[in-house]
């Protein structure tokens, strides 16, 4: 279990609250997935996130690889014709996971092996903010 | 004209030259950048969750500092600009975030998004004017074909960033023209370089940066310019080396004849 919000329905409500997204607005056009630069790496695709939240299937979302492949590039947010903002749903699911201690995707001990001489500070602070709490 | 300036963590370290060329060029163009005292890191990425408050406070402190001085706030780094601009939008338009942030900060007067946040490029376009810059160019970059790499952070979401048309921007191309060079328009100029993904999934960043490089090279660019230290790192480190990449401020300083003043 990657989160402890009582049950799947509570978790789905929590995701809607954190993201501010109304999944019912989605008309399943798939433009978000078509424009996503991380599409090939994602097991649950951006347009499918909406359905998972609607169905309350939060376990699958919380365990998906997609949480860690999203780049926060906002291409799906900008290009969604219904203003659904799937990127914000993905971030909210990620928040559900990283706010539970011990569920971080990045540990400080890993850092020395991951950086080189030119690594900008910006890369580290961004990764820390997205990948852990 | 005097502006408050928020440099951010990377411009004090790995991207010192982005900062130094910006300052030298500002001097040559006749505007002043007054660094905010005791600024804190913006966090690099905007906290998307509607219940995120503490992670936005460093930005609000900087915004409020500029407000108290009665100055507009300049940023040069794309990431800092993105975060400060979006937090400012929250403070202006999202009552819950504004109330809770002010409850934490207990400022002399509540901050409600009064500060005008400007990217350095916006100052060049809207305050100095590209025609004026053209007049001050002493060393025109004639014959250079330059691809502007916008990336994500300056443009999206378009409604909040209000920087330029998010799908067909022109500001960096106008900038390139003002310096006497020729802009090259290529399809991947506003697609993502991979951002922070390059820390743990280098192959993803490589794939994306190679597409950007090949796209620009295919349209016959000689070089790329960027405003973002992370785009710079990814394109240089994870691109295929097809094109050199420079900060836009370096070319500006070169064209204005002040590049040598910046001690390397």
Interface residues (C-beta under 8 A of the other chain):
Chain A: X17 X18 X19 X20 X37 X38 X41 X68 X69 X71 X72 X73 X74 X75 X77 X78 X87 X88 X91 X92 X95 X105 X106 X114 X115 X116 X118 X119 X120 X121 X122 X123 X124 X125 X126 X127 X129 X130 X131
Chain B: X8 X9 X10 X13 X14 X15 X41 X43 X44 X45 X46 X47 X48 X49 X50 X51 X55 X77 X79 X152 X155 X156 X157 X158 X166 X167 X191 X192 X194 X195 X196 X197 X198 X199 X200 X201 X204 X208 X228 X229 X230 X232 X233 X236 X237
